[in-house]
Amino acid sequence: MGKTLDINIHHLTRVEGHGNIIVRASDGKVEKCHLQIVETPRVFESMICGLSWRDTAMLTCRICGICSVGHTTASIQATDDAFGLKLTPEVLALRKLMLLAEEIQSHVLHVYFLAAPDALGAGSVLPLASSHPEVVKRALRMKKVGNVICDAVAGRHVHPIALVPGGFTHVPSKKDLKKVQDYILMLNDDVDATVETVAAIGGAFPKFEREREDVSLTHPDEYAFYNGQLKSSKTGVHDIHDYAKVIHEFCVEHSTSKHVRNVDACLAVGALSRFNNNAAQLNDRGQAAAKKLGLKAPCYNPYYNNLAQTVEIAHFYDEAVKLMDQIMKMDLTEATLAPNVTPKAGRGIGLTEVPRGLLVHDYTYDEKGVCTKANCVIPTGMNLANIDHDMQKYVPEVINTRTQDQIGHDLEMLVRSYDPCISCSVHLLKVDWV
Amino acid sequence: MAKPRVSFHDFTSCEGCQLQVLNCEDELLGIVGAVDIVNFREAIDEKSDEYDIAFIEGAFTRESDRKRLEHIRKCAKIVVALGACACTGGLNVLKNFRGIDESMKKVYGEAASWYETSPALPIEAAIKVDVKINGCPIPKQEFLEVVKSVLAGRTPQIPDYPVCVECKLRENVCLFQKGEYCMGVVAKAGCNAWCPSYGGRCYACRGLITDFNKNAAKDVLAEYGLTLEQVMAEFRMFNGVFPVAEPPADGALKS
């Protein structure tokens, strides 16, 4: 007689958005095993139709407050593409700096506040705030870099104001930028300490592997994050305008977010996919972090997305330092930053690597620059089918050796590995650690 | 005295306003020393039905969410609507103008019938709200003001004058002077003219001031060459739940 399982984790905690984990098994056989997404339908692709090009990014950045800069970046790249806009090096540099800020902020919070409590058997970061106060203070210091950079360049991080198609509507002052640079440089030791901390807890993640298709951007000159070509570990490199040949969306009844597949039944995006596809292009600091964490490409343990994010914190940090140095030498004026946009009819596509993975914005405009059709493909959605397949492989492997509660906990950790949430640090505030 | 128990909940939103709460890195510590946070699904495993103050982010866009809202209302002494989605329905209301069935079909195709949705509304459409923190996203300073007020048992000081006042104080060049247009003339202040100060126009994300002259506002926009359709689009962006977002009966823009 095999084992019976009935796991129903309602409104999974420590993830952004609403999801339930459902597992049913009887007589040792898994009958049902998936992640239900019960978030309300938000229909952005319908709301955007009829909006002017001036307002499309304003709307779509509000898909997610946490990846707001990422959404804005993909959105304005789609509009740039549709209108054939040329960008100055100054605009490009500031856009990249903002995106780096968001990647670092998001990864820091996921690694410290979501993954670390799991690895240490805590229900939240709270107990860590009293047992490891220095670690928690360091995490908050690093998190703040996202706000420091985005406040100076575009007014704020959540729904940035000045970041628009073709350029920026605000010229940051040299004085403000110097403060930003000082803040970034102040974090230098924190980056190494982060790698140390994660290396110390990395062994706590389950050893589980499932081969998968990794999809990300790739770029000839850098570890791709802002733009590039589309790379699949199964079907090779594609022009971004052919994204629909790789990213096939389909509906499933148990999720209000669409699922995505390519040649197999599922595909994966995110830090681990970027690492698997582009690890050779990491800078020295990123390479050193990967070595320290024992992470080698290709890695098929989805729990190690946490490690890949840590590698990226180290890599993106050094990229931000270098870029900031260049920006300080640039001539930032209205002449080099102000957008100069003439709308025209056409379709534009923007692909960006945001913290959780590849993000697609695809807009069609009429001759007045009014949006007539849009498609947005969100990284979390791209990972959903992959998560279901991971769970469906994992549960039979452990059904006879782990208890129902243990399996439930493992699955929660699995989902969290894919889906970072930045909003966790509030929890700390209950503790008097200053 | 026991610390007040504080609870965070989210409905249809981007969760950016809860992030704004966390972004008060420097100021928040003092205040939260005074409270116990008992629900914050994004951050903690603990779940509790015993709390004094509930912060609710997000719009009410699904009839089946009514029960959850009513439950929160029953548990909390004070309900605070956090951000534009909760206060006015926010951007979500745009879908009401695009047609619910049509929007669902456009996004989900034949699978549209699998998912439940209804017109987007402020949470006030389901439950009584005691305090509103407006904005998309909320300004940090207003969140701090409201928390301090609620803890002290006084009424928070929220401006009821237009964004133009704050914009002038910041000595920004008026967007109308630059050939742009802006909702600052009718928008509720309190954000310190955030968007115009960074070169963006005001979308009135904090809602509209009380008793503004709606015809004059429409006249101003019309004078600067906006069509009726464009003026209505401006009002609908964040204020679609108000009657002003309906076009005049005679179809004429001028009052």
Interface residues (C-beta under 8 A of the other chain):
Chain A: H11 T13 R14 V15 E16 G17 T40 P41 R42 V43 E45 S46 M47 C49 G50 L51 D55 M58 L59 R62 I63 C64 G65 I66 S68 F113 G123 S124 V125 L126 L140 K143 K144 N147 A154 G155 R156 H157 V158 H159 I161 A162 V164 F168 T169 H170 C251 E253 T256 K258 C421 I422 S423 C424 S425 V426 H427 L429 K430 D432 V434
Chain B: F8 F11 T12 S13 C14 E15 G16 C17 Q18 L19 Q20 V21 L22 N23 E25 L28 L29 V32 G33 V35 D36 I37 F40 R41 E42 A43 I44 D45 E46 K47 T61 R62 D65 L91 N92 L94 K95 R98 E102 S103 M104 K106 V107 Y108 G109 A111 W114 Y115 T117 C136 P137 W194 C195 S197 Y198 G199 G200 Y203 A233 M237
